Amino acid sequence: MPRQFLPALRGLLVPRSAAALPPAAETKDLLAGNAYVSMTYAGVTNVWGTAGRADGWDMERVIVEGYERSIWTFKSVEAISKQASTLPIQIGRGGDERRFEETLDDHPLLKLLNRKANPLETGDVFKKRLSAQLLLSKKGVFIEKTYSRGGTLVRLDILPPDRVQIIPDARNADYIAHFEFTDYSGRVRELLPKYVIWIRDPHPTDPFCGVTPLEAAGLSIDLDVKARTYNISFIDNDGRPGGIVGIDLEGVDPREVDRIQERLAPGVHHAGQLSLVGTGPGGLTYIDTSARPREMAYETLSSTSKGEILAAFGVPESIVGNASERTYANADREEWNYWDHTELPHLNLIASGFDDEVDDDWVVRFDTSRVQALEYPRRQEREEARKEWEAGLITIDEYRKIAGREPFGVPQSRALWISPQKAPVPANPADAAALGLGPDPAAEGAGGAAPTGAPLPPGTEPDTAAADVAAARALGSGQGAADDVAEARALDGPLALPAGSTGTAADAVAGARSVATSTGPGAAAADVASARDTREEIGLPGDAAEAVEAARDQVETKGLPKTDGHEVTEADFDSLHMAVDAAITALLARQENVILARLRAPKIRKHTRYWQPENDNDVRYVDADLDQDRVVSAARWADEVTQTLAPILQQAAVATAQKIGRALTGTDTVPPAAAAAAIATAAYAGEAVTGFLGDLAEALRAAQPDAEGRVWDLEGTVRRFYRTAEAPLIDQIAETCAVATINGAADAAAEYAGPDVERTWITRGDDRVRPAHKALHGTTLPVGTPYNVSGATLRYPGDPFAPIALTVNCRCRLRYNTDPEE
């Protein structure tokens, strides 16, 4: 009796003996010329530890009856396998679950899986067949590997699983002794395990067997096919109900009876047809045997079967093409669930089969970095982080880490900005000084004093709100208006102005009286009248309101020094210097680790004397030097330095331009040239790192003759080079970037203010100032006119377009003046 594939897929396994089988059930035709057998659950006779549990799995019947005839099975396998075919394979290490920190580009496995796997199949076709077979085969997938004489992987072939036999190890030490493959000509070949990649969805108890969703979905697939076939047949028979017609067969030829009986064709393909049987003398009866369409409940049955099939494969209906009755949010979440729970584990299972082809510290996986569905949780995380930043709960640097970007590492980005006024809360005293919220911690006595420098009361912690209040109270309050009047009235005789302006109301009144009258003070009314009578002579305000206003003006302007120009300060340079120093220090630390990793990378050591040959015929070992330029990859790091510093320098340039603009014009408009100065300076930093890495490449080239194939000697050369050359480079880049960016932004803002602005060259006045710059100290030129220094022109100190001998380590600045007569 033929076995049924559906609904009991386990019937494909090793059957019980014929004696143990139950009596034959009713046999019906599924299709004309195709036998279909209804049978109950079939058990298995093999036990754990044998390799034959999946031997009875008939892949041909699986494809014909389960894959090609069931639309939901086909679409589920198609949806999962097409992702495996379109996503490229990557080999890398480090990084996160989506992006490697470092990748290999020329491994043989990449060429086979992404380009051409064998003469018949491209990499995409190979990966799709592999994925589909993994979903449909209980044995799993067998891939034969072919190597060149030099040990390089050159070809991959998927073997038909029903033609592969697993021969277990007799001692059960290695599990598998070898594989036996019967090719299409009938020849049996033995394949050692090292030449076969065996990928399977693991069985819970049997290491020699896999599992497939078809086992769980078998009944549902069978029901779906039966229900669909029944309804098609019913329509083909004009929708007539099926039944039995009984007639009197008395005198009817037996051959005619046999012919009539042959027409009792069973099965759903004959739904709605009438059958003819005998009833005895003179009788004629009719029996309705059909199931009404509503009893068949095709719609409910089909919907249930569809849901069960898709659930077995883990594929939502929206993935196979029907996203109706779903909101955009629900469809997005459904697609993410599919990728997270179904597709990614499936892809990881496939990729894990190729891990033996790469070194231990490298990983093979599908590149899912461009899959939009996987951005769903990251978008949610970024949105929540953005709301927390807007509420002042996290810093800009913390948000950038969550968003996968490098933090700025400057005081402004490390501070919390409290809403709604966006007031900064510095992370430490140094940041507080940079933000103008406290003293410079390097200043003497800053540790135990208030921000104003006043001593704190006992028990008061510095850098707290209590400290600020105590410092304010320690300053005392000035005299009130009542005190000033009382003091003036209490005086006897002519009033004399005190030495120096104290800026109080009493001083203003005393001054007025000393000029206005020679008699002692009288009543307040008399004083006011006397002041009014003499206002034309002495030029004093004519009423009390004007006198009070003048006094207030003196109070409000007290202590403000008379400025003779506007300039950036050393604090501006120092703040940016620290920010660039921190960014470059972190980048060079990572750069050193990457270069050391590249020295150990197989693709770098291949075809050099640093390669460790696997055998005497390993063609990857030759007597040649490493490509030191490829190891240091200077162009890549120059771009990264520029991209890292550009945001930091642009932020400082904007702040400087706004400061100078407010001082010169009262507006904080930022001209485009200010940002251009930051970009040009960032490019200079990239060039400086390029020169640094050029020196490192030269050091590696010089060290190779003595290394004699020992890669660890080259690693020592790299470490020594960074210990000696890293600190001077960091200081040079930080100082040059700070001077060029701050001066360039200030000069752009001054030029934007108008042609009436003049600028004066100011040096630090110490021994480090180069003679050419000492000669320029105090030189004043109109804005926009470059300075002539040793035959070269400088627009401002640190000009990145000037000769480097005149700009490197320069610390000069410019003072801007809007009144040329001063």
C-alpha positions in Angstrom: 0.0 0.0 0.0 1.5 3.4 -0.9 2.3 5.7 2.0 0.7 9.1 2.3 2.9 12.2 2.4 0.2 14.5 3.8 -1.3 14.8 6.4 1.1 12.4 8.3 4.5 13.5 7.2 6.0 11.2 9.7 4.8 8.4 7.4 7.9 9.2 5.3 10.1 7.9 8.1 11.1 4.2 8.5 7.7 2.4 8.7 6.7 -0.4 11.0 6.8 -3.9 9.7 4.0 -5.1 7.5 2.7 -7.3 10.3 2.4 -4.5 12.6 0.4 -2.3 10.2 -3.3 -1.9 10.9 -5.8 -3.1 8.3 -5.8 -1.1 5.1 -8.0 2.0 5.2 -10.2 3.2 2.5 -8.2 4.1 -0.6 -9.2 7.2 -2.7 -7.7 8.8 -5.7 -6.3 12.3 -5.2 -5.7 13.0 -8.8 -6.3 11.0 -11.9 -3.5 8.5 -12.2 -2.1 9.4 -8.8 -2.7 7.1 -5.8 -3.4 8.7 -2.5 -3.6 6.8 0.8 -5.3 7.9 3.9 -3.4 6.4 6.9 -2.9 7.2 10.5 0.3 8.2 12.4 3.3 6.0 11.4 5.9 5.4 14.1 9.6 4.9 13.7 11.7 1.8 14.4 15.2 3.3 14.7 16.6 4.6 18.0 18.8 7.4 19.1 22.4 7.3 17.9 21.7 5.9 14.4 21.9 7.9 11.2 18.7 6.6 9.7 16.0 8.6 11.3 15.6 10.9 8.3 16.4 8.3 5.6 12.8 7.7 4.8 12.2 11.4 4.0 11.3 11.4 0.3 12.4 14.8 -1.0 10.7 14.3 -4.4 7.3 13.8 -2.8 8.0 16.7 -0.4 8.6 19.0 -3.4 5.7 17.7 -5.5 3.0 17.4 -2.8 4.1 19.8 -0.1 6.0 22.7 -1.9 4.6 22.9 -5.5 0.9 22.3 -4.7 0.5 24.4 -1.5 0.5 28.2 -2.2 1.3 29.0 1.5 4.1 26.6 1.7 5.6 27.9 -1.5 5.3 31.5 -0.4 6.8 30.8 3.0 9.8 29.1 1.6 10.1 31.7 -1.1 9.9 34.6 1.4 12.6 33.2 3.7 15.0 31.9 0.9 14.9 35.1 -1.2 16.4 37.1 1.6 19.3 34.6 1.9 19.9 35.0 -1.8 19.9 38.8 -2.0 21.9 39.6 1.1 25.7 39.5 0.6 28.0 37.4 2.9 30.5 39.3 5.0 33.6 38.1 7.0 34.7 40.4 9.8 35.3 41.0 13.5 34.5 43.6 16.2 31.7 46.1 15.9 28.1 45.3 16.8 25.4 42.9 15.6 24.9 44.9 12.4 28.3 46.3 11.4 31.8 44.8 11.7 34.7 47.1 12.8 37.0 45.4 10.4 36.1 43.2 7.4 38.0 40.9 5.0 37.6 41.7 1.3 39.4 39.0 -0.6 38.7 35.7 1.2 37.9 32.8 -1.3 34.6 32.1 0.5 33.4 35.6 -0.4 34.0 35.0 -4.1 32.1 31.7 -4.0 29.1 32.9 -2.0 28.7 36.4 -3.5 29.8 35.8 -7.1 30.2 32.2 -8.5 29.7 29.1 -6.4 30.3 26.5 -9.1 30.2 26.5 -13.0 26.4 26.1 -12.9 25.3 28.4 -10.1 26.0 32.0 -9.1 26.3 32.9 -5.5 22.7 34.2 -5.2 21.3 31.0 -6.8 23.4 28.9 -4.6 22.3 30.7 -1.4 18.6 30.5 -2.3 18.8 26.7 -3.0 20.6 26.2 0.2 18.0 28.1 2.2 15.0 26.4 0.6 16.5 22.9 1.0 17.3 23.6 4.6 13.5 24.4 5.2 12.3 21.3 3.3 14.8 18.6 4.0 14.8 16.6 7.2 18.3 15.5 6.5 19.5 19.1 6.1 21.9 20.4 3.5 25.1 18.7 2.3 27.7 21.0 0.6 30.8 19.5 -1.0 33.9 21.6 -0.8 36.6 21.5 -3.5 40.1 22.8 -2.8 43.0 23.7 -5.1 46.4 22.1 -4.7 47.5 25.1 -2.7 44.7 24.6 -0.2 42.4 27.4 -1.5 38.7 26.8 -1.5 37.6 27.0 -5.2 34.1 25.5 -5.5 30.9 24.7 -3.5 28.3 22.2 -4.6 25.0 21.3 -2.9 24.5 17.5 -2.9 20.9 16.0 -3.3 20.1 15.0 0.3 18.4 11.8 -0.7 21.6 10.6 -2.4 23.8 11.2 0.7 24.2 8.6 3.4 25.8 9.4 6.8 28.2 6.7 8.0 28.6 7.0 11.7 31.9 6.4 13.5 32.0 3.0 15.0 33.6 4.3 18.2 31.3 7.3 18.3 34.3 9.5 18.9 33.9 11.8 15.9 30.2 10.9 15.3 30.8 10.6 11.5 33.3 8.4 9.8 32.5 9.6 6.3 29.6 10.4 3.9 28.6 8.3 0.9 27.3 10.1 -2.1 25.7 8.4 -5.1 26.1 10.5 -8.1 23.7 10.7 -11.1 25.7 7.9 -12.9 25.2 5.5 -9.9 28.8 5.7 -8.7 29.3 5.9 -4.9 31.9 8.3 -3.6 33.2 8.5 -0.1 33.5 12.0 1.2 35.6 12.8 4.3 33.9 15.1 6.8 36.5 17.9 6.2 35.2 18.1 2.6 31.5 18.4 3.5 29.6 21.1 5.2 26.5 19.7 6.8 23.9 22.3 7.8 20.6 21.3 9.5 18.1 22.7 11.9 19.1 20.5 14.9 16.8 17.7 16.2 16.2 17.9 19.9 17.6 14.5 20.7 19.3 13.0 17.5 22.5 14.6 16.3 22.2 12.8 13.0 18.8 14.3 12.1 17.3 17.7 11.5 13.8 19.1 11.6 11.6 20.9 9.1 8.5 23.1 9.5 6.7 20.7 7.1 6.5 18.1 9.9 4.4 20.4 12.0 2.4 21.9 9.1 1.7 18.6 7.3 -1.9 18.2 8.4 -2.7 21.8 7.6 -1.2 21.5 4.2 -3.2 18.4 3.5 -6.4 20.0 4.6 -5.8 23.1 2.5 -5.1 21.0 -0.6 -8.2 18.8 0.0 -10.5 21.7 0.6 -9.3 23.5 -2.5 -9.6 20.4 -4.7 -13.1 19.6 -3.4 -14.5 23.0 -4.3 -12.9 23.0 -7.7 -14.4 19.6 -8.5 -17.8 20.8 -7.2 -17.7 23.7 -9.6 -16.6 21.5 -12.5 -19.7 19.4 -12.0 -22.1 22.4 -12.3 -22.6 22.5 -8.5 -24.9 19.4 -8.6 -25.2 17.6 -5.3 -23.6 14.1 -5.1 -25.8 11.1 -4.5 -26.7 7.4 -5.2 -29.4 6.3 -7.7 -30.8 2.8 -7.0 -32.4 0.8 -9.9 -33.8 -2.7 -10.5 -30.9 -4.8 -11.9 -33.2 -7.7 -12.7 -32.2 -8.9 -16.1 -29.4 -6.5 -16.5 -26.2 -8.0 -18.0 -23.5 -8.5 -15.4 -21.0 -6.8 -17.7 -23.3 -3.7 -17.6 -23.4 -3.9 -13.9 -19.6 -3.9 -13.7 -19.5 -1.0 -16.0 -21.9 0.9 -13.8 -19.9 0.0 -10.7 -16.7 1.3 -12.3 -18.4 4.6 -12.5 -18.6 4.7 -8.7 -15.4 6.8 -8.8 -14.5 7.8 -5.3 -12.6 10.9 -4.3 -13.1 14.6 -4.2 -12.5 14.9 -7.9 -15.9 13.3 -8.5 -17.7 15.5 -6.1 -21.3 16.2 -7.3 -21.5 13.2 -9.6 -24.4 10.7 -9.4 -23.7 7.0 -8.8 -25.9 4.1 -10.0 -26.5 0.9 -7.9 -29.0 -1.9 -7.9 -32.0 -2.0 -5.5 -33.9 -5.1 -6.4 -37.1 -5.8 -8.5 -38.9 -2.7 -9.6 -37.2 -0.4 -7.2 -35.7 3.1 -7.9 -34.3 5.2 -5.1 -32.1 8.2 -4.6 -29.8 9.0 -1.7 -28.2 12.4 -1.2 -24.6 11.7 0.0 -23.2 15.1 -0.6 -21.9 17.6 1.9 -23.4 20.9 1.4 -21.0 23.8 0.6 -21.8 25.4 3.9 -21.1 22.1 5.7 -17.7 22.0 4.0 -17.0 25.5 5.5 -14.3 26.0 3.0 -13.6 29.6 3.9 -13.1 28.8 7.6 -11.1 25.7 6.8 -8.9 27.5 4.3 -8.2 30.4 6.6 -7.3 28.1 9.5 -5.0 26.0 7.4 -3.3 29.1 6.0 -2.7 30.5 9.5 -1.3 27.2 10.7 1.1 26.8 7.7 2.4 30.4 8.1 2.8 29.9 11.8 4.8 26.7 11.3 7.3 28.6 9.0 7.2 31.8 11.1 6.1 34.0 8.2 3.4 36.7 8.8 0.8 37.1 6.1 2.0 40.6 5.3 5.4 39.2 4.4 3.9 37.0 1.7 2.0 39.9 0.1 -1.2 40.6 2.0 -0.8 43.6 4.4 -4.6 44.5 4.4 -6.3 45.3 7.7 -3.1 46.5 9.2 -1.9 49.9 10.2 1.6 51.1 9.1 2.8 50.7 12.7 1.4 47.1 12.9 2.9 46.2 9.5 6.3 47.6 10.6 6.2 45.7 13.9 5.1 42.5 12.1 8.0 42.8 9.7 10.5 43.3 12.5 9.1 40.3 14.4 9.6 38.2 11.2 13.2 39.3 10.8 14.0 38.9 14.5 12.3 35.6 15.2 12.5 33.8 11.8 14.9 35.3 9.2 17.9 36.2 11.3 18.1 32.8 13.1 17.7 31.1 9.7 20.5 33.2 8.2 22.8 32.7 11.2 22.3 29.0 11.0 23.4 29.0 7.3 26.4 31.3 8.0 27.6 29.2 10.9 28.2 26.3 8.6 31.1 28.2 7.0 32.9 29.3 10.2 35.5 26.5 9.9 36.8 28.3 6.7 38.0 31.4 8.6 40.2 32.0 11.6 38.9 31.9 15.1 38.7 35.6 15.5 36.8 36.2 12.3 33.0 35.6 11.8 30.9 34.8 8.8 27.5 36.3 8.5 25.0 37.9 6.2 25.2 41.7 5.8 21.9 43.0 7.2 23.0 46.6 7.7 20.7 47.8 5.0 17.6 46.0 6.1 15.1 48.7 7.1 13.0 46.4 9.2 15.8 45.9 11.7 16.0 49.7 12.2 12.6 49.6 14.1 14.0 49.1 17.6 16.8 51.5 16.9 14.4 54.2 15.7 12.4 53.7 18.9 15.5 53.9 21.0 16.8 57.1 19.3 13.3 58.7 19.6 13.2 58.0 23.3 16.8 59.3 23.7 16.0 62.4 21.8 13.0 63.1 24.1 15.3 62.5 27.2 17.8 65.0 25.8 15.1 67.6 25.1 14.0 67.1 28.7 17.5 67.6 30.0 17.9 64.0 31.3 20.9 63.0 29.2 23.8 64.8 27.5 24.4 65.3 23.8 27.3 62.8 24.0 25.1 60.2 25.6 22.5 60.7 22.9 25.2 60.3 20.2 26.4 57.1 21.7 22.8 55.7 21.5 22.5 56.9 17.9 25.7 55.1 17.0 27.7 58.3 16.5 31.0 59.3 18.0 30.6 61.8 21.0 32.0 65.3 20.7 33.7 65.1 24.1 33.6 68.9 24.7 32.2 70.7 27.7 29.1 71.8 25.9 28.2 68.2 24.8 29.0 66.7 28.2 26.7 69.1 30.1 23.0 68.6 30.8 20.9 71.3 29.2 17.9 71.8 31.5 14.6 72.8 29.8 12.9 75.2 29.2 15.7 77.8 29.5 18.3 75.3 28.3 20.6 76.2 31.1 23.8 74.0 31.2 24.6 71.7 34.1 28.4 71.0 33.7 29.7 67.5 34.3 32.8 68.6 36.3 34.5 71.8 37.5 36.7 72.0 34.4 33.6 72.0 32.2 32.0 74.6 34.4 34.9 77.0 33.9 34.7 76.4 30.1 31.0 77.2 30.1 31.5 80.3 32.2 29.7 79.0 35.2 32.6 78.9 37.7 36.3 79.6 38.2 39.0 78.0 36.4 39.9 74.9 38.6 43.6 75.6 37.7 43.3 79.0 39.3 44.8 79.4 42.8 42.4 79.0 45.7 39.5 77.8 43.5 38.9 74.6 45.5 37.5 76.2 48.6 36.0 79.5 47.3 32.8 80.5 45.8 32.5 81.3 42.1 33.0 84.9 43.0 36.2 84.2 45.0 34.6 85.0 48.3 35.3 82.7 51.2 32.6 80.1 52.0 30.9 79.9 55.4 32.0 76.8 57.5 30.3 73.6 56.3 29.4 74.9 52.9 30.4 72.6 50.0 32.0 74.4 47.0 30.4 74.3 43.5 26.9 74.0 44.9 23.8 76.3 44.9 24.4 77.0 48.6 27.9 78.2 47.9 26.6 80.6 45.3 24.0 82.0 47.7 26.6 82.4 50.5 29.0 84.1 48.1 26.3 86.6 47.1 25.4 87.3 50.7 29.1 87.8 51.6 29.3 90.7 49.1 26.8 92.7 51.1 24.1 95.0 49.8 24.5 98.6 48.8 22.7 101.5 50.4 19.1 102.0 49.7 17.6 105.3 48.4 16.3 106.1 52.0 19.8 105.6 53.4 21.3 107.9 50.8 18.8 110.7 51.5 19.3 110.3 55.3 23.0 110.5 54.9 22.8 113.6 52.7 20.5 115.4 55.2 22.8 114.5 58.1 25.7 116.3 56.6 26.5 119.9 57.8 28.2 122.4 55.6 29.3 122.3 52.0 29.6 118.8 50.5 32.7 117.7 48.8 32.8 114.9 46.2 34.5 111.8 47.6 37.8 110.6 46.0 36.9 108.2 43.3 33.4 107.5 42.1 31.5 105.2 44.4 28.4 105.3 42.3 25.8 105.6 45.1 22.8 108.0 45.2 24.4 109.8 48.2 27.4 110.6 46.1 25.4 112.0 43.3 23.3 114.2 45.7 26.5 115.4 47.5 28.1 116.3 44.3 25.2 118.4 43.2 24.9 120.2 46.5 28.6 121.0 46.7 28.3 123.0 43.5 24.8 124.3 43.9 24.9 126.0 47.4 27.3 127.2 50.1 24.8 126.9 52.9 24.0 124.0 55.0 21.3 121.6 54.0 17.7 122.6 54.6 14.6 120.8 53.9 14.4 118.4 50.9 12.1 120.8 49.1 14.6 123.6 49.4 17.4 121.4 48.1 15.4 120.5 45.1 14.4 124.1 44.4 18.0 125.3 44.8 19.2 122.6 42.4 16.6 123.6 39.8 17.5 127.3 40.0 21.2 126.6 39.2 20.7 123.8 36.7 21.5 126.1 33.8 24.8 127.2 35.3 26.1 123.8 36.5 24.5 121.6 33.8 22.9 119.2 36.3 19.6 117.5 35.6 16.6 119.7 36.2 14.5 117.4 38.3 14.8 114.6 40.8 14.0 111.9 38.3 16.9 112.8 36.1 19.2 112.9 39.1 18.1 109.4 40.2 18.5 108.2 36.6 22.0 109.6 36.4 22.9 107.9 39.7 21.5 104.6 38.4 23.6 104.9 35.3 26.7 105.3 37.5 25.7 102.3 39.6 25.0 100.0 36.6 28.3 100.9 34.8 30.4 100.7 37.9 33.4 98.4 37.5 33.2 98.0 33.7 36.6 98.8 32.3 36.8 101.0 29.3 37.6 98.7 26.3 40.0 99.6 23.6 39.0 96.7 21.3 37.5 93.2 21.1 39.6 90.0 20.9 39.4 86.3 21.7 41.0 85.2 24.9 43.4 82.5 25.9 40.4 80.7 27.5 38.8 80.3 24.0 42.0 78.7 22.7 42.5 76.5 25.7 38.9 75.2 25.6 39.1 74.1 22.0 42.6 72.8 22.6 41.3 70.4 25.2 38.4 69.3 23.1 40.6 68.5 20.1 43.2 66.9 22.3 40.6 64.5 23.7 39.2 63.6 20.3 42.6 62.9 18.7 43.8 60.9 21.7 40.9 58.6 21.5 41.2 58.3 17.7 44.9 57.5 17.8 44.4 54.9 20.5 41.9 53.1 18.3 44.1 53.6 15.3 47.0 51.8 17.0 44.8 48.8 17.9 43.4 48.6 14.3 46.9 48.7 12.8 48.1 45.9 15.2 45.1 43.8 14.2 45.8 44.4 10.5 49.3 43.1 11.0 47.9 39.9 12.4 45.2 39.6 9.7 45.6 36.6 7.3 44.8 38.7 4.2 47.7 41.1 5.1 50.2 38.2 5.8 49.2 36.1 2.8 51.9 35.9 0.1 54.5 37.2 2.5 57.2 35.6 4.7 54.9 36.3 7.7 52.4 33.6 6.6 52.4 30.4 8.6 52.3 27.6 5.9 49.9 24.7 6.5 52.0 22.3 4.4 55.0 22.2 2.1 52.8 23.0 -0.9 51.1 26.0 0.6 51.5 28.7 -2.1 50.4 31.4 0.3 53.9 31.5 1.8 56.5 33.4 -0.2 59.6 35.4 0.6 58.2 38.9 0.3 57.7 41.9 2.6 54.4 43.1 4.0 52.8 46.0 2.3 53.3 48.6 5.0 51.2 51.2 3.2 48.2 48.7 3.2 48.7 48.1 6.9 48.6 51.7 8.0 45.9 52.8 5.4 46.8 56.5 5.7 44.1 57.8 3.4 41.4 56.1 5.4 42.6 57.6 8.7 43.0 61.0 7.2 39.3 61.0 6.2 38.3 59.8 9.7 40.3 62.5 11.4 38.7 65.2 9.3 35.2 63.8 9.9 35.8 63.5 13.6 37.2 67.0 14.1 35.0 68.9 11.7 31.9 69.0 14.0 34.0 70.1 17.0 35.8 72.8 15.2 32.6 74.1 13.5 30.8 74.4 16.9 33.7 76.4 18.3 33.9 78.6 15.1 30.2 79.4 15.4 30.5 80.4 19.1 33.5 82.6 18.4 31.9 84.3 15.4 28.8 85.0 17.5 30.9 86.5 20.3 32.8 88.8 18.0 29.7 89.7 16.0 27.8 90.8 19.2 30.8 92.8 20.3 31.2 94.7 17.0 27.7 95.0 15.6 25.4 93.8 18.4 24.2 90.8 16.3 25.2 87.2 16.4 25.0 86.5 12.7 27.5 83.8 11.7 29.1 84.3 8.2 29.8 81.2 6.1 33.5 82.0 6.1 33.6 81.1 9.9 32.6 77.5 9.2 34.9 77.4 6.2 37.8 78.1 8.6 36.9 75.1 10.7 36.6 72.8 7.7 40.0 73.9 6.3 41.6 73.4 9.7 40.0 69.9 10.0 41.6 69.1 6.6 44.9 70.2 7.9 44.6 67.8 10.8 44.0 65.0 8.4 47.1 65.9 6.5 49.1 65.9 9.7 47.9 62.3 10.5 48.8 61.3 7.0 52.4 62.4 7.5 52.4 60.7 10.9 51.3 57.4 9.3 53.8 57.9 6.5 56.6 57.9 9.1 55.1 54.8 10.7 55.0 53.0 7.3 58.7 53.9 6.8 59.5 52.5 10.3 57.8 49.3 9.4 59.6 49.1 6.1 62.9 49.6 7.9 62.1 47.0 10.5 61.2 44.1 8.2 64.7 43.0 7.2 65.4 42.3 10.9 62.0 40.8 11.7 62.7 37.7 9.6 59.1 36.7 9.4 58.2 37.4 13.0 55.1 39.5 13.0 55.4 40.2 16.7 58.6 42.2 16.0 56.6 44.5 13.7 54.0 44.9 16.4 56.7 46.0 18.8 57.8 48.6 16.2 54.3 50.0 16.0 54.0 50.2 19.8 57.3 52.0 20.2 56.5 54.4 17.4 53.2 55.4 19.1 54.9 55.8 22.5 57.4 58.3 21.1 55.5 60.1 18.4 51.9 60.2 19.5 52.1 62.9 22.2 53.9 65.5 20.1 51.4 64.9 17.2 48.4 65.4 19.5 49.8 68.6 21.0 50.6 70.0 17.6 47.2 69.2 16.1 45.3 70.5 19.1 47.2 73.8 19.3 47.2 74.5 15.6 43.5 73.6 15.2 42.5 75.8 18.2 44.5 78.9 16.9 43.5 78.5 13.3 39.8 77.9 14.0 39.3 80.6 16.6 41.3 83.2 14.7 39.7 82.3 11.4 36.1 82.5 12.8 36.9 85.8 14.6 38.4 87.4 11.5 35.5 86.2 9.3 33.0 87.8 11.8 35.0 91.0 11.9 35.2 91.3 8.1 31.4 90.6 8.0 30.9 93.5 10.4 32.1 96.1 7.9 35.2 97.9 6.5 35.5 100.2 9.5 37.0 97.5 11.6 40.7 97.4 12.2 42.7 94.6 13.7 46.0 94.5 15.6 48.4 91.5 15.8 48.9 90.4 19.5 51.5 87.8 20.5 51.8 85.9 23.8 55.0 87.9 24.6 57.0 84.9 25.8 60.2 83.1 24.6 58.1 80.7 22.4 57.0 83.4 19.9 59.0 83.1 16.7 60.9 86.3 15.6 58.7 86.8 12.5 55.7 87.1 14.7 57.4 89.3 17.3 58.0 91.8 14.5 54.3 91.9 13.8 53.3 92.6 17.4 51.1 95.7 17.6 50.8 96.0 13.8 47.3 97.3 12.9 45.7 96.8 9.5 42.1 97.2 8.1 40.1 94.0 8.2 40.5 92.0 5.0 44.1 93.1 4.5 46.5 90.2 5.0 49.7 90.5 7.0 53.1 90.1 5.2 55.3 87.8 7.2 58.8 86.8 5.8 57.6 87.2 2.2 54.3 85.3 2.8 50.8 86.5 3.4 48.7 85.5 6.5 45.1 86.5 6.7 45.2 85.8 10.5 47.4 83.9 12.9 47.3 80.2 12.1 46.1 80.6 8.6 45.9 77.0 7.2 46.7 78.3 3.7 50.0 79.9 4.8 53.4 78.1 4.9 53.4 75.6 7.8 56.6 77.1 9.1 54.8 80.3 9.9 51.7 78.7 11.5 52.6 75.5 13.3 52.4 76.0 17.1 51.4 79.6 16.6 49.5 81.1 19.6 49.0 84.7 18.4 45.6 86.5 18.1 44.0 89.7 16.8 42.4 92.6 18.6 39.5 94.2 16.7 38.6 97.9 17.0 35.7 99.7 15.4 37.0 103.3 16.2 40.2 103.9 14.2 40.9 107.2 16.1 41.4 105.5 19.4 
